C-alpha cells in the first residue's frame, strides 16, 4: 500500500497551513466564541483564497471547483480544523457551504442555484432534521402535497445551520400525490417565498447558533424538485456520507492542536522538582492520545481513498465520524487534565474545543446512529472486513 501523497496535494496542504497561520489564527481570539464572523471579513478572506488559487478547492472541476478529490479535501480540512473560530469550522472562507445535492440539479437549476453558490454570490442551507425525524426518514412530518404543477409544503425543521444567512433552502419533505406517500423528496426554496420564515434560534453549548425553519402553506413549482420525486433520501444520504467523512479531518486537526498544547505544557510545567513530562501518568495520557490520533488519521485516509476510487464508503464514513469524533473528545479531555486549572479557563482554547468536541458526538448523526449503521453492515455480512481482500 502506497502511503505517499501526490506533490500537488502536499503543496496545497502547506499553502493552506500558511493561510491558517497568517490569516485565520489572528482572528481567533476575537471571534472564537461568536456564532459567525462579519460578512466583510468573510468576503476579504474569500477574496484572498481566490487570489491564492484554492477557493472551492473541494468541488468537482466540471462545476468550477479545484477537483482535488476526497483525500486532498481531508488534508485541507485537517489544517483548517486547527482554527477555533466557528465560521472557520464551516470552512466558508475557502469553499462554499454546498454539499453534493446541487450537483444533481437540472441545467436550469444549476444556473440559478449551483453556480452562484460556487462563485460565492449566494449561500444555502440544508434542511433535513426535525424534532421527530432526524436520522429516521420515517419520522419526517414535513409534507409537500402535489397540486397540479406545484407543491404545497407544511412543516418545520430544527437545528439548521446558516438558515438566517441562506439565499435558498435545500428542503427535504415527504411528497404526497393523490393521497399516497411517494417518499422523501428535495426542493429548492428561495428566501422570501411566502410562508417560509425563521423560527427559534438555538443557543448551543458551542458558539454555533442554528435555527428553526417554518413552512406554512409554502407553494413551490414542481420545477424546484431536485433529482426526481421520492429521490430525496438518496440525496440526503450522499450529503451525510460526505459530511461524516469530513468530520474526521476536522476532529484530527483539533485533536492535533490539543495534543501539542498538552505536550508543550508537560515539558514546561514543573511540579515537585520535575517536569510533568517525567510523570508516568502524564506520559501514558500523551501516548494514548498520539496513538488514537494516528489511528484516526489512517482511518480517514482509507475512507477518503475509497471515495476517490468511486467505491461505496457509507459505512466507512460512519466509522470515521464515530471514531474520530470520540477520539477528539478524549484527546481534548486529557489535554485539559494535563493543564489543570488553566485548562478550564478561556486563557487557552481547550475549553472551547471541549464544548465543540461534545457537540460533534451528536451533530450530523449521533455516535449511537453511527454504531447502528456499522452494526447493521457487520451483522448482515457486508462488513468491510469481508471486502478487504477484494479491495486490497
VENZIHU-V861580 format. One record per backbone hydrogen bond with DSSP energy under -1.0 kcal/mol. CO is the residue of the C=O (numbers start at 0). NH is the residue of the N-H. If there is no record, write none. Layout:
BEGIN
CO_NH + CO_NH
END
This chain:
BEGIN
5_9 + 6_10 + 7_11 + 8_12 + 9_13 + 10_14 + 11_15 + 12_16 + 13_17 + 14_18 + 15_19 + 16_20 + 17_21 + 18_22 + 18_23 + 19_24 + 23_26 + 24_27 + 26_30 + 27_31 + 30_33 + 37_41 + 38_42 + 39_43 + 40_44 + 41_45 + 42_46 + 43_47 + 44_48 + 45_49 + 46_50 + 47_51 + 48_53 + 53_56 + 55_58 + 55_65 + 56_67 + 58_66 + 59_62 + 59_64 + 60_63 + 68_72 + 69_73 + 70_74 + 71_75 + 72_76 + 73_77 + 74_78 + 75_79 + 76_80 + 78_81 + 79_82 + 84_87 + 84_88 + 85_89 + 86_91 + 90_93 + 90_94 + 93_55 + 99_102 + 100_103 + 101_104 + 105_109 + 106_110 + 107_111 + 108_112 + 109_114 + 112_116 + 113_117 + 114_118 + 115_120 + 115_121 + 116_119 + 122_166 + 122_167 + 124_169 + 126_171 + 128_157 + 135_138 + 136_139 + 141_173 + 142_153 + 143_175 + 144_151 + 146_149 + 148_221 + 149_146 + 150_219 + 151_144 + 152_217 + 153_142 + 154_214 + 156_212 + 159_162 + 159_210 + 161_165 + 166_190 + 167_124 + 168_188 + 169_126 + 170_186 + 172_184 + 173_143 + 174_181 + 175_145 + 176_179 + 179_176 + 182_174 + 183_231 + 184_172 + 185_225 + 186_170 + 188_168 + 189_192 + 192_195 + 194_215 + 196_213 + 199_211 + 207_203 + 209_201 + 210_159 + 211_198 + 212_156 + 213_196 + 214_154 + 217_152 + 219_150 + 220_223 + 221_224 + 223_187 + 227_230 + 230_234 + 231_235 + 232_236 + 233_237 + 234_238 + 235_239 + 236_240 + 237_241 + 238_242 + 239_243 + 240_244 + 241_245 + 242_246 + 244_247 + 245_249 + 246_250 + 247_251 + 248_252 + 249_253 + 250_254 + 251_255 + 252_256 + 253_257 + 254_258 + 255_259 + 256_260 + 257_261 + 258_262 + 259_263 + 260_264 + 261_265 + 262_266 + 263_267 + 264_268 + 265_276 + 268_275 + 270_273 + 273_270 + 274_277 + 275_278 + 278_282 + 279_283 + 280_284 + 281_285 + 282_286 + 283_287 + 284_288 + 285_289 + 286_290 + 287_291 + 288_292 + 289_293 + 290_294 + 291_295 + 292_296 + 293_297 + 294_298 + 295_299 + 296_300 + 297_301 + 298_302 + 299_303 + 300_304 + 301_305 + 302_306 + 303_307 + 304_308 + 305_310 + 306_309 + 312_316 + 313_317 + 314_318 + 315_319 + 316_320 + 317_321 + 318_322 + 319_323 + 320_324 + 321_325 + 322_326 + 323_327 + 324_328 + 325_329 + 326_330 + 327_331 + 328_332 + 329_333 + 330_334 + 331_335 + 332_336 + 333_337 + 334_338 + 335_339 + 339_342 + 340_343 + 348_352 + 349_353 + 350_354 + 351_355 + 352_356 + 353_357 + 354_358 + 355_359 + 358_361 + 358_362 + 360_366 + 365_369 + 366_370 + 367_371 + 368_372 + 369_373 + 370_374 + 371_375 + 372_376 + 373_377 + 374_378 + 375_379 + 376_381 + 377_380 + 382_385 + 383_387 + 386_390 + 387_391
END
